[in-house]
């Protein structure tokens, strides 16, 4: 990626680490380390760190380790938002776009309680375009 010198980099990771019970602080530090390394090599690169999406109860079937961990999602997202300015990236709040009134992944946008469906991906693209990130 560094050799190709892109103008923008979008990072959206973290739910797998949360599912594996990796401590929130380590998840945040790993993401910040990625940002630091790419910015060191490409100082003019626009980096967009996207929030981790919550899960919903439908994930119990195939992804039971990801269920009931939305408090960790909120904590990691909060820390990522706080570090945006000092690390020189744009924080993208997907969480509030895809969350239902219970703080879970809105079922309208989910295939299995964890992954987005076609409507979810369309909503994601719309949001990025509306915010002029794309």
N, C-alpha and C positions, 0 to 999 in steps of 0.2 A: 504494500500500500504506500509506503513512504517513497519507494522508487517511482511510482506513478504520479506523485505530486498532485493529488486531487485538490480541488478548491474547497470541498466540504467533506466532513466526516460525520456520520450519524451513528451514535452508539446507543444500543438498547439491549442491555443485558442485566442479569441479576436474579431472575426468578428461579433458575436452576440451583444457584448457590443457596438461596433462601430455602428451597426444598430440601437441600442437603444439610441444613442446620449450620451452615457456615455463619459465624458471627457477623452481625450487621457492620461493625466497624471494619472488618477485614474485606467485606464486599465493597464498601465505599473506598477503602484504601486501594484495592485492586483496580477499580475504575479510575481513580485519580492518578494512579501510576501509569495507566494506559494513556490518559490525556497528557500527562507530563512528558512521556516519551515521544508521542507524536508531535507535540508542540515544540519540543526541543529540536527535532529534525525538520519540522515544517512550521516555523513560527507564524506564518501568515495563514495557516489553515484555519478555516472556520469549523469548530467542533461543536456538535450538538449532542448533549447527553440527554437522552429521553428517559422519562420516569419509568419505573417498573410498573406493570399493570397488576391489579389484584387478581385473584382467582374467585371462582364461585363454587358452590357445593357440587355442581355437576362434575367437577374434577375428581371427586372421590373415587369414581370408577377406575380411571386409568392413571391418575396422578395423585394418589392419596397423600403423599408427602408434601404436596403443594397447598393443601387445604388448611384453612384456619391459621394462616400465617400472614394475613393482610396487615397486622400490626407491624410486622417486620418490613413489609413493603412500604408502609407509611414512614417508618423511621429512616430507612435507607433513602427514600425519595427526599425527605426533609433535609438530610445531610448533603445530598447531591445538590439540592437547590441552594443551600447555604454556601457551598464551595464554588459556585459557578463564577462569580466575579474574580475571586483570587486565583483561580486556575485558568481563567480566560476562555471559558466555554459558555455556550448558551444552554440553559436548562429548558427542556421541553416538557411541559406538564401534560402528558397523555392520561395520567391517572384520573384527573377530574373529568376528562372527556368520556372515559369508558366505565365510570363507576356508577352503580345504581344507588338508590337512596339508603341502602344498608351498607355501603362501602365495599361492595363486592363487584366483580366484573359483570357488567350489564349483559344479561343472557341474550339480548338482541344481537350482540356483536361477537358471540362466542360459539365455537364448535363444540367444545368439550369441557368448558369451565376454565380453560387455561389458554387455548389458542384462539386467535381471531378467525372469524368466518369472512366471507367476501364482503359483507356489509361493514364489518369491522375494519378491514383493510381500506375500503373506500373512505370511511370516516377518517381514518388516520391520514390518508393522502390529502383529503379536504382540509383537515386541520393544519397540516404542514404548509399547504398552499395559502390558506387564509392568513396565516401568521407570517407569510412571505419567507419561510425557511427554504422553500424549493424554488 
